[in-house]
Structure formats: C-alpha cells, structure tokens
Amino acid sequence: MLINSDELRQLEVQVRELSSFLLPPRNIRIDGVSMKFAVAELRYALSILLGLRARLALGDDNFPEYAVDIVGVEVGFLEKHPKADKLCIARVGTEHFSFAVV
C-alpha cells in the first residue's frame, strides 16, 4: 500500500523539485573540493530518496546488503597519485555521476 500511496508520489515530486532548485546545472563548472563534495553528497541523497519506491517494492526480499548501491561506471582516465608512489587515481563515471577512485 505504501508504494502506491499519494504521499510517496508527492515525496518523489518534491525531491525532483528540490534537485532542480539545489543542484547546479550540468554545464556549470564546480570549483573547489569542498563544493564538489557537497554537490556529490546532495546528488547521492536525492538519488536514494528517488529510489525509495523500488527498495520498498522488494518487500520480504529486501536485505540489508541492498542498502549499498552498486554503480557500473566507465573509466575515463587513470593517473598516478601525486603524493603516493603505489596509488593511482581513476576518473570514472556514468551519465549522471562522476567519481574519483583511488
């Protein structure tokens, strides 16, 4: 009943409205690590809220390990870490998210 409720539909509408209001447009360059981190956290939180219906629809098949999102990404490029000889930094992403993986 919850996944078909008007309240959950209204939550999704409000989350989409919030994302259009809070998130910078894709064509705007974000400077500064702290600002990039804040935008990434906001995108993640909004995507969790938008995925709530799908998680609730799992019903009894819902397990704690489903709380972790696994995202398949494409590797953009790989570079050596500037301060560690044995580490590399991979720039990876999807059409919606981009990540730096050490």
HELIX and SHEET records of a PDB file:
HELIX    1   1 ASP A    6  LEU A   22  1                                  17    
HELIX    2   2 VAL A   33  LEU A   50  1                                  18    
HELIX    3   3 LEU A   52  ALA A   57  1                                   6    
HELIX    4   4 GLY A   59  ASP A   61  5                                   3    
HELIX    5   5 PRO A   64  ALA A   67  5                                   4    
SHEET    1   A 3 GLU A  74  LYS A  80  0                                        
SHEET    2   A 3 CYS A  88  GLY A  93 -1                                        
SHEET    3   A 3 SER A  98  VAL A 101 -1                                        
END                                                                             
